[in-house]
């Protein structure tokens, strides 16, 4: 429970959407991290499960509907100059339907699919943490094949 007048970290979520080994990224226009490329995601609403928020944000921001989602990692962003502090639960999926599109042009005007070894710059902290976790889990997936 937070005390009125005291800043506390926000709770966010994100979804790393993969297709054919490429990651879906959108370019942000607004703070936090304006100009950075980011995975879909946003704020977890009060009494909303983080995984449900990740599904909702993916649909709102990209227009896709998701199936199975797995937990990927936790990301912490402290952006001193913007007085932003977020803890974010990040999930991953390659199970989705629909084609991504620009749904919120005032916030996320462009997107693309990017190979993990050929990413646009700059990446948001949130996206960089997701990419690090995806790269770390690749050898384990390949060894299991």
N, C-alpha and C positions, 0 to 999 in steps of 0.2 A: 504494500500500500504506500502510495507516495504522499508526502506532506505538501500541502498547497504552497506554492512559491519556490519550491526546490526542484531544480532540474533533475530528471532521471533519464536513463537511456530508453530509447524507443525499441519496440520489438518489431522486427521485419521478417520477411520471408522472401525466398527467391526460388526460381525453377530453371535449372539448366536443361534446355530442350535440345536433344541431339537427333540428327538425321544423317545417316550415312557417314558417321564419324565427324560431322560438322556441328558446331554450336550456334544456336540462334542468339544474336545480339542486336540490341536496339541502341541508337545514339540518343542520349538524354539532352534535353534543352534546359531544364530547370535544376536548381539545387535540390538535393545535394549532388555534387560532382557533375555539374553541368558540362556538357561537351564530351563526357566519357561514354564509352560503349559499355552496355550493361545487359545482364540476363533479365528476363521478365521477373517482376516481383514488386513488393511494396510493403505497406504497413499491415500488421495483423490487427484486426479490430478486436475490441474488448469482447471476451467470451467466444471468440472464433478460434478454432484449432488452426495452428500454423500451416498444416498440410492443406486444409481447406482454403486458407487464404492464398496459398501458392497456386492452387487450381483457379480460384477466382481471379487473381491478378493475371495469370496467363491468358485466361479468356478475355478479360477486359482489355489487356494491352496488345494481344496478338490475334484474337479471334479463334484460337484453337481450343478444342476440347481434349482434355487429358484422360488417359486411362490409368495404368499402374504408375505410381510415383514411389521412389525410394529416397531415403534420407542420404544426403551427400556429406555435408559438413556444417560447421557453425562459422560465421564471419562476424568480426567486430570492426565497426568503422567509427573512428574518432576523427572528426573533421573540425579541428580547432577554429579555423578562420570562419566557418559557417555555424559554429556552436552546435554541431550535430553529433550525436552519439547513438549508435544503433547496434544491437545484437540481432543477428539474422540467422534463421534456420534455413539452410539451402537444401533443396531436393533436386533430383534428376529424373528425367524420363526420356524414353524414345518411343513411348506409346501415346500417340495423339492422333487426332483426326482434324481435318481442315488444313487450309494453307494459311500461314501467317500473313498478316497484312498490317498496314498502318491504321490503327484504331483511334489513336489519340495524337493527331499531328501536332498539337500545341505542346505536347510533352515528349513524344517519341516519334520524330518525323521520318526516320529511315531505319532500315534493318537489313540484315544479311546473314547468310550462313557462312561460318568461318571454320577452317581447319584449326585444330588446337596448336599447330606449329606455324600458323600464318594468321595471327589475330590483328585486328585494327588497334590503333593507339589514339588516345590513352584508354586503358581499361579502368573501370571503377574498381574500388577495393573489393566490393562484393563479387564482381565478375572474376577478378584476379584470384580470389580465394577459391571460387568454384572451379576455375581452370586448374589451379594447383591440385585440388582434390581429384579432379577427373584424370589428370596426368598420373598421379600417384596410384590410382586404382586400375589403370590400363594394364600394367604388367601382371597383376593378379588375374585379371580377366583372360589375358592371353595364355597364362600358365594353365588355367582351368580348361582351355579349349582342347 
